[in-house]
Amino acid sequence: QSAQAERWGQNSPYWRDFGCPWGGMHSTGEDLTVLLNCMLGAGAYGDTRIFSHAAATAMVSDQNPAHLGSPWGIGWALRDSRVWSFFGEQVSAATFGHVGATGTVAWADPESGLSCVCLTNMMVESGALLRRVSNTVAAAVEG
């Protein structure tokens, strides 16, 4: 592998250390699931309050009323956002989540109480694969 390919590879130290305003979060599937479940709990995880109820509600409410491209909460994509299709067709309209450039999707559905996290390190051309993962997870739990 060339030095340039190593530097620009999406899982290279360069990108892992790069602070980009549009993303770059590093986590585990388990920790992201805790965060999603905290959001499903209106800011609380178990007996621990992480966010105030008002903050948690604001985070999953449209903060882009002019719809400059698509509806977004604070850090979360909402129904009809450009990345909504990654969450699949089996989730409710109340579902919120986030996707990443390196093949990641994380969402939670307040109506079903279900959350899904899939982390990969491959660039995705479209949301087709992650949409299938989301649909499979939702169908397996509902079925």
N, C-alpha and C positions, 0 to 999 in steps of 0.2 A: 504494500500500500504506500502511495506517495506521501510525502510530508504534507502537501497541500490537502490531500484527501483526508488525512488524519486530522488536520487542524479543522477542516470544515465539516467533518462527520458530525451528525446531530448528537452523538453520544460522546464526543471528544471532550477532553478537559477544557478546551477553549469555550465551547458552548455551555458546559456545566458551570463554569465560573463566570460566564458573561451575564451581567445584570441587564436584562432587557425589559422595557416598560410594559410590553404586551404579554409577558409570561416568564417562564424560566423557573417555575416553582419545582422544588424537589421534595418528594415525599414517598411514602409507602402506601400500598393499597389499603392496609389496615388503618393507617392514620387518616387517609382521605375518607374512609368509611366512617370513622369516628366523627369527622367534620360534617359529613352529610347527615349523619344521625343527629348530631347537635342541631343542625338546621331544621330537621324534621321535628325536633323537640322544642321548636321556637326559641332556640338559643341555649338550651340546657342539654347536657349529656348525663343521663342518670340523675344523680342528686347535685351535680355541679353545674352552675350557671356560667357559661362562657361568654355569651352575648346577652345584652338586655333583650327583652321581648320586642321592644320597639326597634332595636338595631337589627335583629334577626328578621323581622317583618319587612323592614326597609330593604334588606339585602336581597330578598326574593320578590320585590315589587319593582315595577318598571320605573327606573330612574332616568329614562330617556324619553320623556313625553313627546318630544318633537319627532321621535322615531327617525333619528339620523342614521338610517341604515337598518336598524332593527332594535327591538325592545331588549333591554338589559337591566338586571338588578345591579347590586354592588358586587361585582365579581362573578355573577351567575348569568348565564344565558337563559332567556325565558321563551315561552311559546312564540313561534314565528320569527325567532332570531335566525340569522344566517346559518347557524350550526344546529338548529333544532332537529334536523333530520338524523343527526348522529344518535339521538336518543330513541329512535325507532318509532314504530306505529302503535305499540302496545301500551304506551304510557298515557297518563291523563294530561289535560291541558295545564294543570298546575305544576307539572314537572319543571325543575330547574337543574342546571348543571353547567359543565364546562368541558371543553375539548382542548387538546394540545396538538401542536404541529408534529410531534413524534408519535402519532398513533395512540393517543390517550382519550378516554372518555370517562366522565364521572357524572352521575345524575342521581336525583332523588325524586320520588313521586309522593307528594303528601297525601294523595287519596288512597294509595295502596300501602304506604309505609315502606315501600321497597327502595333500596339504593343499589347502585351498580358502579363498580370501578373496574376499568380495564386499562392497564398500563403496558405500553410496548415501547420499543425504541426504534420504530421504523417510520419513515416519512409516509404520509398517506396522501394519495392523489384526490381521493373523495372520501365521503363518509360511509361508503357502501359496506365495508367490512365491519366497522364499528357499529353501524346500524343493525347488521345481522347479529352481532354479539348482544346488543341491547335488546333486540326482539327475542332472542333465545333466552336470555335471563328473565325477562318479563313473562314470557310464555311458560317457562318452567315453574315459576313460582305461582302463577295464576292457574296453571293446568294441574 
